[in-house]
Every structure is written in C-alpha cells, then in structure tokens.
Amino acid sequence: MEYKLKDTLSKDAFRYGYLVNKIAPFLKPHIPRIVLNMILAIPLGLLDGVVAFTLKPYMDCVINGKAWSIGHFTIEQNVLATAIPFGIVLFAIVQGLLKYTNNYLTDWTGNKISNALKIELFKKLTSLDPKFYDINSSGLVLTRFFTDPETASKNIINTLKSFIMTSFGIVGLVAVLLYNSWKLAIIGVGIMAVAITPVTLIRKRIKKVSNANMVVGGDMTTNFNETFAGNKIVTAYNLQEMQNKKFEKQIHHQFDLTISLTKRVGWMSPIMYFICSIGIALVMFYGNHLIISGQMTAGSFASFVTSLLLLYKPVKDLGRTLTDLQTTFVALGRVFELFDLVPHIKDCKNALTMRGLNSSIEFENVYFEYEQDVPVLNNLTLRVQKGETIALVGNSGGGKSTIVNLIPRFYDIKSGSIKFDGVNIKDLNINSLRENISFVFQDNFLFSGTIRENILMGKKTATEEELQTVIKMAHLDEFLSTLEDGIDTYVGERGASLSGGQRQRVAIARAMIKNAPIVILDEATSALDNESEAIVQKALDNLMENKTVFVIAHRLSTISNADRIAVINEGELVELGTHNELMNIPEGNYKHLYEMQFKNQEVKI
C-alpha cells in the first residue's frame, strides 16, 4: 500500500459491513456494557410516549370526572387524580436515573474504544519507516492518527445509542397516535415523512464539507508545528507576518466552509417547521370533525396532538443521527485505512540475527532512488573493513547521508546489495541489525525527560557504573556538576534547555552506552562553535575507538585521520584512498574540495 495519506474520503467509507467487522475487535471487550447501554436506550426512547399517553385519562377522566376503564379494570377519578401527579414525579426520577446510567456507559465505552484505537494506531505509526514521514505532513498525520480515531470511536456508541433511543421514541409516539386515532395518524405521520426529506438531500454536502474541513484542519496543525519548531527562523527572518497571513487564510477558509454548510443546512429547520405546521393544521381541522361527531374524545385529541408535537424532535434527531452515523463511518474508513498501511521495510521469512560485525560491510553495485526514476546512488561499490574509519565527502546533495541511511536499512535499495559479513542486509532481522549500529546526527533529537532517561535510551539495562563511565567519556561530567539536579535534570522538549554542544554530548553518551560495533557520524559537529566542537570531538574520538565508523564531517582532522576517504559525487564513488593518496591525485575531486572547503579550517587549526 502507498505511504502517501489522502486527506479526503476513504475508499471504504461506504462499506458498512467491512467497517463493522474491522471495529468489532475493539468493541468485543466491552460488549456487556454496550448491550446494557443499548437496552437502556429502549425505555428512554419510549418514555416520551408515556407523557403523551397519560393526557388521555387525565383529560377524559380527571378533568371530566369520569372513571377510566381498561378492559375489565376500572380506575376511579379520585385515584387517577392522585396517581397521575405522583406518577409524573416517579417517572422523572426513573428517567433521570436511566439517562445518567446511559450517558455514563456511553462515555465510558466510547473513551475505552477510543483509547484502544489510539494505542494501536500509535504502534502502527512507530512501525512505519522514514519514507512515510518524508512524504506526509505532520498536520495530516496528527489529524489522521489522532482526530479521526476520536471521532470514529467515541461517536459510534453515542450514535448507535441515539439511533435506538430515537427509533423507539418514534415507535412509542406513533403507537400513541394509532391508539388515539388511526385516521389522524395517517395524516400526521405522512406529513412528518415529507418534513424529513430535506435531511436526506443534504447528507452528501455534509460529507464533502467534513472532508474539506479535515484538510484545512491538517494544514493549520502543520502551520502550528512549523511555527513552533522553526520559531528562531521565523524571528530571524521576520516571517511573523507571513505565518500570520497563512494562518489567517486557513481560518477564513475554514469559516467559509462552515458557513457554506450552515447556509445549506440552516433552511432545513424552517422548512420542517412549516411542513409540520401544515400537518398540525390538518390534524386540528379533521380532529375537530371527529370530536364533534363523537368519534374521538377531547382527551384522545389532546394526547394525539401532544404525541405529534413530541414526534417532531425524534424524527428530526433521526435525520441528524443518520448523518452523524455516516460521518462516523467516514472517520472509521479513514482510521482502518491507516491500519492497512504496511511497513515497506520488514523482516524476511526466517531472518537471521546479527551478532556483531566480524569482517566487513560491502556495498555492491547499489542503485537507490527516493522518487521513481530520480536516481540518488548509481552503481556504488564500496567495501569497509571491520574497525576501519571511513570518511564520506563530496558536494552537498551528492548522496553521502543516503549511504549512511541505507546501512541501518532506513530505506531499501532499488538494486544491488549491501552485505554484513557476506550476508545480505535484507536477510538480517531488522531489530538485531539496528542494535549493532549507533548514530550521532548533526541535530540530535532529545526527548522530553531527564538527561539520564535520554542517555539510557541507548541501553535500558545499563548499570550505574556503565552510565558514569560514558558520562566521563562523553565529557559530560563537568557540565553535569554545574546542574542542581545533575544527570536527573529535566531537559524539556527537544532538549531546548541545553546548548548545541551539550545536546551533542548527551547524544554521544547515548551512542556510547549502546556500545554498538558500528558507528555513524552524520555531520555531528558541523553546527557547533569552535570551543564546543573541540570538546565534542574528544567525546567522538572516545566513541569511535575500536569501532567500524562512517563519518560525514567537515572537520579536517576527522577526515584526514580517517583510514580511508570516499569521495561521493552525484551518487557515484569517484575517488577512494587515504588523505595523502587523494591529495596526490592531480586535479582530483578530493584535492579540489580540500583546497576549497578545508584549507581555511587547517589554517585555524
């Protein structure tokens, strides 16, 4: 399945059977509560009919002073006069308890299902490889993985409950109408059916606006994320006005969508009222005839009209509930489309467990492309021996970072092979492969939490002795001694409370404690000042000791001290050798890069 998420309707939005089967496992643990909830919805729906029904004996018997006969039973007027008021109070108590229980069960089950969906979707999100994050915006991902599950799971129980309650409310009230006068019932129900027709006509428009709103919501979330993460760029380049205008445009677009829906939906209620008023007028006109001709009592007529008026609300609610149910299924369709995403990078059958590196890493005739027919690496062949440090240099965009991203199999190559000790990387268990590789990036990501927690992410089972050892080797000890809470200092989101050099040393300590045989350094010191760079370089030297190392760096000493240097230009290996060997190549690529990019640094050093 393609990784590119669509921000509109899912192809499965109208496959109701398929969606019910998909949501069933999430509903199954809560079936007893769901069933009880639906059972309670039945009497709650029928209770409106009780109020209308009691008007007949109250009008005919209590007010007119007659006994009320039900089959062989007769109830005197004074008994009814006492029983009906007390019955109304008892009815209110019962209805209140039922509503409370029903609402509690609805919220409980809805939130449980929502939480289960979110947990499984988060697991899905963390299982996807980098390509997924490359091609989807953060706003769209947040909307699809967080908002849709909320809409789908919480609403499904509430909507089903409302559907049952409303349906039985309609059944109860129609039963009272038929009991009082089947002739008037035909008129009243017929007019009511005409009144709800506009609801069915507007459903497609509602779905369309719902999807458009989701797209705008995703764009707004992306804008928030970019403004937050890029706040320094926004400030440095005075982009506040641009960001403000972009957000304002999105807000206005969302407003226009909402108002367009309001304009189309808003006229439904007045039309329904108008049609219903015609129905009530016809009922009153014909009802007067039935009362005068003795075919109907005044109490029956009062009960009938009350039932008809009460029927308007559940009929209107039924139309809205059906629309809500459709919206829920649309959200469900989008949710389960996410569950169908399959990681592109996955273990083969009977994958081998990697247990360290014994001899070498080999790139053999490797071709790679991020986008189809746009090659990034062309026929790359490179062999790196165990314990060797190899530096990758070349023009920006030449493919250096791509090479190191292929080693832990963040992406799969188009053709050729990458082998560890002669075993194709695709035949290795992915987790075991990545356990053998440590990464230090240019902009290392620190998670919100303490410095200790961030370092231990490299090895959760590390002892205190191991922790203290890597702190010293990463040259963190002096810095930590200046902090009140030391290693237990909270660093905040993305490590924002630390300097660039401090963040790098925490990341190096994290890589050290992992003690992986392969180390990848991707521009690990390029964003630091000279003083910070010198300290970080010492830490990196400790990290690189007795390891197989791939270095992408601008620092002259790191590159010149590498065992070999690979010059990558437009995805091809154009030169390979030691610093001295490459400097002796007349008009060589490395020599040119050295003189252009590194000469100034050598002077400073």
C-alpha positions as CSV (number, residue, x, y, z in Angstrom):
1,M,0.0,0.0,0.0
2,E,1.2,3.5,-0.8
3,Y,2.5,5.6,2.1
4,K,1.0,8.9,0.9
5,L,-2.0,9.6,3.0
6,K,-5.1,11.0,1.3
7,D,-6.8,13.9,3.1
8,T,-10.2,13.1,1.8
9,L,-12.8,10.3,1.8
10,S,-11.6,6.7,2.3
11,K,-12.4,4.2,-0.4
12,D,-14.1,2.1,2.3
13,A,-16.3,4.8,3.8
14,F,-19.5,3.2,2.5
15,R,-18.5,-0.5,3.0
16,Y,-20.5,-0.7,6.2
17,G,-20.1,-4.5,6.7
18,Y,-16.4,-4.2,6.2
19,L,-16.1,-1.4,8.8
20,V,-18.3,-3.2,11.4
21,N,-16.0,-6.2,11.1
22,K,-13.0,-4.0,11.5
23,I,-14.2,-2.2,14.6
24,A,-15.6,-5.4,16.2
25,P,-12.4,-6.5,17.9
26,F,-12.3,-3.1,19.7
27,L,-15.9,-3.4,20.7
28,K,-15.7,-7.0,21.9
29,P,-14.1,-6.4,25.3
30,H,-16.9,-4.0,26.2
31,I,-19.9,-5.9,24.8
32,P,-21.7,-6.4,28.1
33,R,-21.7,-2.6,28.8
34,I,-22.5,-1.8,25.2
35,V,-25.5,-4.2,25.2
36,L,-26.7,-2.8,28.6
37,N,-26.3,0.7,27.2
38,M,-28.5,-0.1,24.1
39,I,-31.1,-1.9,26.3
40,L,-31.4,1.2,28.5
41,A,-31.9,3.3,25.4
42,I,-35.1,1.5,24.6
43,P,-37.1,2.6,27.7
44,L,-35.6,6.1,27.4
45,G,-36.9,6.3,23.9
46,L,-40.4,5.0,24.9
47,L,-40.7,7.4,27.9
48,D,-41.8,10.3,25.8
49,G,-44.8,8.3,24.7
50,V,-45.8,7.8,28.3
51,V,-46.2,11.5,28.9
52,A,-48.5,11.9,25.8
53,F,-50.5,8.8,26.7
54,T,-51.3,10.0,30.2
55,L,-53.0,13.1,28.8
56,K,-56.0,11.0,27.6
57,P,-57.1,9.6,31.0
58,Y,-56.2,12.9,32.7
59,M,-58.4,15.0,30.3
60,D,-61.2,12.5,29.9
61,C,-61.3,11.2,33.5
62,V,-59.7,13.5,36.0
63,I,-61.0,16.8,34.4
64,N,-64.4,15.5,33.3
65,G,-64.9,13.4,36.5
66,K,-65.3,10.0,34.9
67,A,-63.8,6.6,35.8
68,W,-61.2,5.2,33.4
69,S,-61.9,1.7,32.1
70,I,-59.1,-0.5,30.8
71,G,-60.6,-3.8,29.7
72,H,-62.2,-5.3,32.9
73,F,-60.4,-2.9,35.2
74,T,-61.9,0.5,36.2
75,I,-60.0,3.2,38.0
76,E,-61.9,5.9,39.8
77,Q,-61.4,9.6,39.2
78,N,-60.0,10.4,42.7
79,V,-57.4,7.6,42.3
80,L,-56.3,8.9,39.0
81,A,-56.2,12.5,40.3
82,T,-53.7,11.3,42.9
83,A,-51.8,8.7,40.9
84,I,-51.0,10.8,37.8
85,P,-49.1,13.6,39.6
86,F,-47.2,11.1,41.8
87,G,-46.6,9.0,38.6
88,I,-45.1,12.1,36.9
89,V,-42.6,12.6,39.7
90,L,-41.7,8.9,39.8
91,F,-41.4,8.9,36.0
92,A,-39.0,11.9,36.2
93,I,-36.8,10.1,38.8
94,V,-36.7,6.9,36.8
95,Q,-36.0,8.8,33.6
96,G,-33.2,10.8,35.3
97,L,-31.5,7.6,36.7
98,L,-31.8,5.9,33.3
99,K,-30.3,8.9,31.5
100,Y,-27.4,9.2,34.0
101,T,-26.6,5.5,33.6
102,N,-27.0,5.6,29.9
103,N,-24.7,8.7,29.5
104,Y,-22.1,7.2,31.9
105,L,-22.0,3.9,29.9
106,T,-21.8,5.8,26.6
107,D,-18.8,7.9,27.8
108,W,-17.0,5.0,29.4
109,T,-17.2,2.7,26.5
110,G,-16.6,5.5,23.9
111,N,-13.4,6.5,25.7
112,K,-12.2,2.9,26.2
113,I,-12.7,2.2,22.5
114,S,-11.0,5.5,21.5
115,N,-8.0,4.8,23.7
116,A,-7.6,1.2,22.3
117,L,-7.7,2.6,18.8
118,K,-5.2,5.3,19.5
119,I,-2.8,2.9,21.2
120,E,-2.9,0.5,18.2
121,L,-2.6,3.4,15.7
122,F,0.4,4.7,17.6
123,K,2.0,1.3,17.4
124,K,1.3,1.4,13.7
125,L,2.9,4.9,13.4
126,T,6.1,3.8,15.2
127,S,6.3,0.7,12.9
128,L,6.5,2.7,9.7
129,D,9.8,3.5,8.2
130,P,11.3,7.0,7.4
131,K,9.8,7.2,3.9
132,F,6.3,7.6,5.5
133,Y,7.4,10.7,7.4
134,D,9.2,12.0,4.4
135,I,6.1,12.3,2.2
136,N,3.3,13.2,4.8
137,S,2.9,16.5,6.6
138,S,2.8,16.5,10.4
139,G,-0.6,18.1,10.4
140,L,-2.1,15.4,8.2
141,V,-0.5,12.7,10.3
142,L,-1.8,14.1,13.5
143,T,-5.3,14.5,12.1
144,R,-5.5,11.0,10.6
145,F,-3.9,9.3,13.6
146,F,-5.4,11.3,16.4
147,T,-8.6,13.2,15.4
148,D,-10.2,10.5,13.2
149,P,-10.0,7.8,15.9
150,E,-11.6,10.2,18.4
151,T,-14.4,11.0,16.0
152,A,-14.9,7.4,15.0
153,S,-14.7,5.5,18.3
154,K,-16.4,8.0,20.7
155,N,-19.2,8.7,18.3
156,I,-20.0,5.2,17.3
157,I,-21.5,4.2,20.7
158,N,-23.2,7.5,21.2
159,T,-24.7,7.5,17.7
160,L,-25.9,3.9,18.0
161,K,-27.5,4.7,21.3
162,S,-29.1,7.8,19.9
163,F,-30.4,5.8,16.9
164,I,-32.0,3.2,19.2
165,M,-33.4,5.8,21.6
166,T,-34.8,7.9,18.7
167,S,-36.2,4.9,16.8
168,F,-38.0,3.6,19.9
169,G,-39.2,7.1,20.7
170,I,-40.7,7.3,17.3
171,V,-42.3,3.8,17.7
172,G,-43.7,4.7,21.1
173,L,-45.2,8.0,19.9
174,V,-46.6,6.5,16.7
175,A,-48.2,3.8,18.9
176,V,-49.9,6.5,20.9
177,L,-51.1,8.2,17.7
178,L,-52.6,5.0,16.4
179,Y,-54.1,4.2,19.7
180,N,-55.9,7.6,19.8
181,S,-56.9,7.7,16.1
182,W,-55.5,5.8,13.2
183,K,-57.1,8.2,10.7
184,L,-55.3,11.2,12.2
185,A,-52.1,9.1,12.5
186,I,-52.0,8.6,8.7
187,I,-52.2,12.4,8.2
188,G,-49.7,13.3,10.9
189,V,-47.1,10.6,10.1
190,G,-47.4,11.3,6.3
191,I,-46.7,15.0,6.8
192,M,-43.8,14.1,9.1
193,A,-42.2,11.9,6.5
194,V,-42.4,14.7,4.0
195,A,-40.8,17.1,6.5
196,I,-37.6,15.0,7.0
197,T,-36.9,14.6,3.2
198,P,-34.6,17.6,3.1
199,V,-32.3,15.9,5.7
200,T,-31.6,13.1,3.3
201,L,-30.8,15.6,0.5
202,I,-28.1,17.5,2.4
203,R,-26.1,14.4,3.6
204,K,-23.7,14.4,0.6
205,R,-22.9,18.1,1.1
206,I,-22.2,17.5,4.8
207,K,-19.7,14.7,4.0
208,K,-18.0,16.9,1.4
209,V,-17.6,19.8,3.8
210,S,-16.5,17.4,6.6
211,N,-13.6,16.2,4.4
212,A,-12.7,19.7,3.3
213,N,-12.7,20.8,7.0
214,M,-10.3,17.9,7.8
215,V,-7.9,19.1,5.1
216,V,-7.9,22.6,6.4
217,G,-7.5,21.4,10.0
218,G,-4.5,19.4,9.0
219,D,-2.9,22.4,7.3
220,M,-3.5,24.5,10.4
221,T,-1.8,21.9,12.6
222,T,1.1,21.8,10.2
223,N,1.4,25.6,10.4
224,F,1.4,25.4,14.2
225,N,4.1,22.7,14.2
226,E,6.3,24.6,11.8
227,T,5.9,27.9,13.6
228,F,6.8,26.1,16.9
229,A,9.8,24.1,15.6
230,G,11.1,26.9,13.4
231,N,10.5,29.8,15.8
232,K,14.1,31.0,15.5
233,I,13.9,31.1,11.7
234,V,10.6,32.9,11.9
235,T,12.1,35.5,14.3
236,A,15.5,35.8,12.4
237,Y,13.9,36.3,9.0
238,N,10.9,38.4,10.3
239,L,8.4,35.8,9.0
240,Q,5.8,36.6,11.6
241,E,3.6,38.5,9.1
242,M,3.9,35.7,6.5
243,Q,3.0,33.0,9.1
244,N,0.1,35.1,10.4
245,K,-1.3,35.7,6.9
246,K,-1.0,31.9,6.2
247,F,-2.9,31.0,9.4
248,E,-5.5,33.8,8.8
249,K,-6.1,32.5,5.3
250,Q,-6.7,29.0,6.7
251,I,-9.0,30.3,9.4
252,H,-11.1,32.2,6.7
253,H,-11.2,29.1,4.5
254,Q,-12.5,27.1,7.4
255,F,-15.0,29.8,8.2
256,D,-16.2,29.8,4.6
257,L,-16.6,26.0,4.6
258,T,-18.6,26.2,7.9
259,I,-20.8,29.0,6.7
260,S,-21.5,27.2,3.3
261,L,-22.7,24.2,5.3
262,T,-24.8,26.5,7.6
263,K,-26.4,28.1,4.5
264,R,-27.4,24.7,3.1
265,V,-28.4,23.1,6.4
266,G,-29.9,26.2,8.0
267,W,-33.0,26.3,5.8
268,M,-34.0,22.7,6.7
269,S,-35.3,23.6,10.2
270,P,-37.7,26.4,9.0
271,I,-39.0,24.2,6.1
272,M,-39.6,21.3,8.5
273,Y,-41.4,23.6,10.9
274,F,-43.5,24.9,8.0
275,I,-44.4,21.5,6.8
276,C,-45.1,20.2,10.3
277,S,-47.4,23.3,10.9
278,I,-49.4,22.3,7.8
279,G,-49.7,18.8,9.3
280,I,-50.8,20.1,12.7
281,A,-53.4,22.4,11.0
282,L,-54.8,19.5,9.0
283,V,-54.9,17.3,12.2
284,M,-56.7,20.0,14.1
285,F,-59.2,20.6,11.2
286,Y,-60.0,16.9,10.9
287,G,-59.8,16.3,14.7
288,N,-62.5,18.9,15.3
289,H,-64.7,17.0,13.0
290,L,-64.0,13.7,14.8
291,I,-64.7,15.3,18.3
292,I,-67.9,17.0,17.2
293,S,-69.1,13.8,15.5
294,G,-68.3,11.8,18.7
295,Q,-65.7,9.6,17.1
296,M,-62.9,10.9,19.4
297,T,-62.8,12.4,22.9
298,A,-61.1,15.6,23.8
299,G,-58.6,13.7,25.9
300,S,-57.7,11.5,22.9
301,F,-57.2,14.5,20.8
302,A,-55.0,16.3,23.4
303,S,-53.0,13.1,23.7
304,F,-52.7,12.8,19.9
305,V,-51.6,16.4,19.3
306,T,-49.0,16.2,22.2
307,S,-47.7,12.9,20.7
308,L,-47.4,14.6,17.2
309,L,-45.6,17.6,18.6
310,L,-43.2,15.3,20.6
311,L,-42.7,13.2,17.5
312,Y,-41.1,16.2,15.6
313,K,-38.0,16.1,17.8
314,P,-37.1,12.4,17.5
315,V,-37.9,12.5,13.7
316,K,-35.5,15.5,13.3
317,D,-33.0,13.8,15.6
318,L,-33.2,10.6,13.5
319,G,-32.1,12.5,10.4
320,R,-29.2,14.1,12.3
321,T,-28.3,10.8,13.8
322,L,-28.2,9.1,10.4
323,T,-25.9,11.9,9.2
324,D,-23.7,11.5,12.3
325,L,-23.6,7.8,11.7
326,Q,-22.4,8.4,8.2
327,T,-19.8,10.8,9.5
328,T,-18.7,8.2,12.0
329,F,-18.3,5.6,9.2
330,V,-16.4,8.1,7.1
331,A,-14.0,8.6,10.0
332,L,-13.8,4.8,10.6
333,G,-13.0,4.3,6.9
334,R,-10.1,6.7,7.2
335,V,-8.9,5.0,10.5
336,F,-8.9,1.5,9.2
337,E,-7.1,2.7,6.0
338,L,-4.3,3.5,8.4
339,F,-4.3,0.0,9.8
340,D,-3.9,-1.3,6.3
341,L,-0.6,0.6,5.9
342,V,2.2,-2.0,5.7
343,P,5.8,-1.1,6.5
344,H,7.9,-1.2,3.4
345,I,11.0,-2.2,5.4
346,K,10.2,-5.5,7.1
347,D,11.9,-8.8,8.0
348,C,12.0,-11.6,5.5
349,K,10.9,-15.1,6.4
350,N,13.5,-16.8,8.7
351,A,15.5,-13.6,9.1
352,L,19.0,-14.1,10.6
353,T,20.0,-12.5,13.9
354,M,23.1,-10.2,13.5
355,R,25.6,-10.8,16.3
356,G,28.2,-8.1,15.8
357,L,30.5,-7.4,12.8
358,N,33.2,-9.9,12.1
359,S,34.8,-8.9,8.8
360,S,33.3,-6.2,6.6
361,I,30.4,-4.2,5.2
362,E,30.1,-4.2,1.5
363,F,28.1,-2.1,-1.0
364,E,27.9,-4.0,-4.3
365,N,26.6,-2.2,-7.4
366,V,24.0,-0.3,-5.3
367,Y,21.3,1.8,-7.0
368,F,18.9,3.9,-5.0
369,E,16.2,6.5,-5.5
370,Y,13.8,8.3,-3.2
371,E,11.5,9.1,-6.1
372,Q,10.9,6.8,-9.1
373,D,13.3,7.4,-11.9
374,V,15.3,10.0,-10.0
375,P,18.5,8.2,-9.1
376,V,20.4,9.2,-6.0
377,L,23.1,6.5,-5.9
378,N,24.5,4.9,-9.2
379,N,26.3,1.6,-9.2
380,L,28.0,2.3,-5.8
381,T,30.6,-0.3,-4.8
382,L,32.4,0.1,-1.5
383,R,34.0,-2.3,1.0
384,V,34.6,-1.2,4.6
385,Q,36.7,-3.5,6.9
386,K,35.9,-4.1,10.5
387,G,37.5,-1.5,12.7
388,E,38.0,0.9,9.8
389,T,37.1,4.5,9.9
390,I,35.9,5.8,6.5
391,A,35.0,9.4,5.8
392,L,32.4,10.3,3.2
393,V,33.0,13.6,1.5
394,G,31.6,15.4,-1.5
395,N,29.4,18.1,-2.8
396,S,26.1,18.8,-1.0
397,G,23.3,16.5,-2.2
398,G,25.8,14.0,-3.6
399,G,24.4,11.1,-1.7
400,K,26.6,10.9,1.5
401,S,23.8,10.9,4.0
402,T,21.8,8.5,1.8
403,I,24.7,6.0,2.1
404,V,24.7,6.0,5.9
405,N,20.9,5.9,6.0
406,L,21.0,2.6,4.0
407,I,23.3,0.9,6.5
408,P,20.6,0.6,9.2
409,R,18.1,-0.1,6.4
410,F,16.0,3.1,6.9
411,Y,15.3,2.6,3.1
412,D,15.6,-0.3,0.7
413,I,17.8,-0.1,-2.3
414,K,16.5,-0.5,-5.9
415,S,19.1,-3.0,-7.0
416,G,22.5,-4.3,-6.0
417,S,23.2,-5.4,-2.4
418,I,24.5,-4.3,1.0
419,K,26.2,-7.1,2.9
420,F,27.4,-7.5,6.5
421,D,30.0,-10.3,6.7
422,G,28.7,-11.6,3.4
423,V,25.1,-11.7,4.4
424,N,22.6,-9.5,2.5
425,I,21.1,-6.9,4.8
426,K,17.6,-7.9,3.7
427,D,18.2,-11.4,5.2
428,L,19.0,-9.9,8.7
429,N,16.5,-9.3,11.4
430,I,15.9,-5.5,11.4
431,N,16.0,-5.1,15.2
432,S,19.2,-7.0,15.6
433,L,20.8,-5.0,12.7
434,R,19.9,-1.7,14.3
435,E,21.1,-2.9,17.7
436,N,24.6,-3.1,16.2
437,I,24.6,0.5,14.9
438,S,24.9,3.8,16.9
439,F,24.0,7.1,15.3
440,V,25.1,10.6,16.1
441,F,23.4,13.2,13.9
442,Q,24.0,16.9,13.3
443,D,20.8,17.8,15.1
444,N,20.4,15.1,17.7
445,F,16.9,14.7,19.0
446,L,16.5,14.6,22.7
447,F,13.1,13.6,24.2
448,S,11.4,15.5,26.9
449,G,12.6,14.0,30.2
450,T,15.8,13.9,32.2
451,I,19.4,13.6,30.9
452,R,19.6,10.2,32.5
453,E,16.5,9.0,30.6
454,N,17.8,10.2,27.3
455,I,21.2,8.5,27.8
456,L,19.6,5.2,28.9
457,M,17.6,5.1,25.7
458,G,20.8,3.7,24.2
459,K,20.7,0.8,26.7
460,K,17.8,0.5,29.1
461,T,19.5,-2.2,31.3
462,A,22.8,-0.2,31.8
463,T,24.3,-0.2,35.3
464,E,25.1,2.9,37.2
465,E,28.8,2.2,36.7
466,E,28.3,2.0,32.9
467,L,26.4,5.2,33.0
468,Q,29.1,7.1,34.9
469,T,31.7,5.7,32.5
470,V,30.0,7.1,29.4
471,I,29.4,10.4,31.1
472,K,33.1,10.8,31.6
473,M,34.0,9.6,28.1
474,A,31.4,12.0,26.6
475,H,32.9,14.8,28.7
476,L,29.6,15.5,30.4
477,D,30.8,15.2,34.0
478,E,32.0,18.8,34.3
479,F,28.8,20.1,32.8
480,L,26.5,17.9,34.9
481,S,28.3,19.1,38.1
482,T,27.1,22.6,37.4
483,L,23.4,21.5,37.4
484,E,21.4,21.4,40.6
485,D,19.8,18.1,39.7
486,G,22.8,16.8,37.8
487,I,22.0,13.9,35.5
488,D,18.4,14.0,36.6
489,T,17.9,17.5,35.2
490,Y,14.8,17.8,33.0
491,V,15.8,18.9,29.6
492,G,12.4,19.9,28.1
493,E,11.1,19.2,24.6
494,R,13.8,18.5,22.1
495,G,16.4,19.3,24.8
496,A,15.7,23.0,24.4
497,S,17.2,23.9,27.7
498,L,20.7,22.7,26.6
499,S,23.2,24.2,24.3
500,G,24.1,22.6,21.0
501,G,27.3,21.1,22.3
502,Q,25.6,19.8,25.4
503,R,22.9,18.1,23.4
504,Q,25.6,16.6,21.2
505,R,27.5,15.2,24.2
506,V,24.3,13.7,25.6
507,A,23.6,12.1,22.2
508,I,27.2,10.8,22.1
509,A,26.8,9.3,25.6
510,R,23.6,7.7,24.4
511,A,25.5,6.2,21.5
512,M,28.4,5.1,23.7
513,I,26.3,3.3,26.3
514,K,24.8,1.3,23.4
515,N,28.3,0.1,22.6
516,A,27.4,-1.0,19.1
517,P,30.2,-2.2,16.8
518,I,29.2,0.2,14.0
519,V,29.1,4.0,14.5
520,I,27.7,6.5,12.0
521,L,28.5,10.2,12.5
522,D,26.4,12.4,10.2
523,E,27.8,16.0,10.4
524,A,28.0,15.5,14.1
525,T,30.0,18.7,14.8
526,S,29.1,21.0,11.9
527,A,26.6,23.1,13.8
528,L,28.9,23.9,16.8
529,D,31.2,26.7,17.6
530,N,35.0,26.0,17.8
531,E,35.1,25.6,21.6
532,S,32.1,23.2,21.7
533,E,33.4,21.4,18.6
534,A,36.7,20.7,20.3
535,I,35.0,19.2,23.4
536,V,32.5,17.2,21.3
537,Q,35.4,15.9,19.0
538,K,37.2,14.5,22.1
539,A,33.9,12.7,23.0
540,L,33.6,11.4,19.5
541,D,37.1,10.1,19.5
542,N,36.3,8.0,22.5
543,L,33.1,6.8,20.9
544,M,34.9,5.8,17.7
545,E,37.6,3.8,19.5
546,N,37.7,0.1,18.3
547,K,34.6,0.6,16.2
548,T,33.8,0.5,12.5
549,V,33.0,4.1,11.7
550,F,31.3,6.0,8.9
551,V,31.9,9.7,9.1
552,I,30.3,12.6,7.2
553,A,32.1,15.6,8.5
554,H,33.5,19.0,7.6
555,R,36.2,18.9,10.3
556,L,39.6,18.5,8.7
557,S,41.2,16.4,11.5
558,T,38.4,13.9,11.5
559,I,38.6,13.4,7.7
560,S,42.4,13.5,7.4
561,N,42.8,11.0,10.2
562,A,40.3,8.5,8.7
563,D,41.7,5.3,7.5
564,R,40.2,6.0,4.0
565,I,38.2,8.8,2.4
566,A,35.4,8.1,-0.1
567,V,34.6,10.9,-2.4
568,I,30.9,10.8,-3.5
569,N,29.8,12.9,-6.4
570,E,26.3,12.8,-7.8
571,G,25.7,9.4,-6.3
572,E,28.9,7.8,-7.6
573,L,32.1,6.8,-5.8
574,V,34.7,8.9,-7.8
575,E,37.7,8.6,-5.5
576,L,38.8,6.3,-2.6
577,G,42.0,6.4,-0.5
578,T,43.9,7.9,2.4
579,H,44.2,11.7,2.7
580,N,47.7,11.7,1.3
581,E,46.8,9.4,-1.6
582,L,43.9,11.6,-2.6
583,M,45.9,14.8,-2.2
584,N,48.5,13.3,-4.7
585,I,45.9,12.9,-7.5
586,P,46.3,15.8,-9.9
587,E,43.1,17.8,-10.4
588,G,41.5,15.3,-8.1
589,N,38.0,15.8,-6.6
590,Y,39.2,15.5,-3.0
591,K,42.1,17.8,-3.6
592,H,39.8,20.4,-5.0
593,L,37.3,20.0,-2.1
594,Y,40.2,20.2,0.4
595,E,41.6,23.4,-1.1
596,M,38.1,25.0,-1.4
597,Q,36.4,23.8,1.8
598,F,39.0,22.7,4.2
599,K,42.1,25.0,3.7
600,N,40.7,27.8,5.9
601,Q,40.0,25.3,8.7
602,E,43.5,24.0,8.5
603,V,44.8,27.5,9.0
604,K,42.6,28.0,12.0
605,I,43.7,24.6,13.5
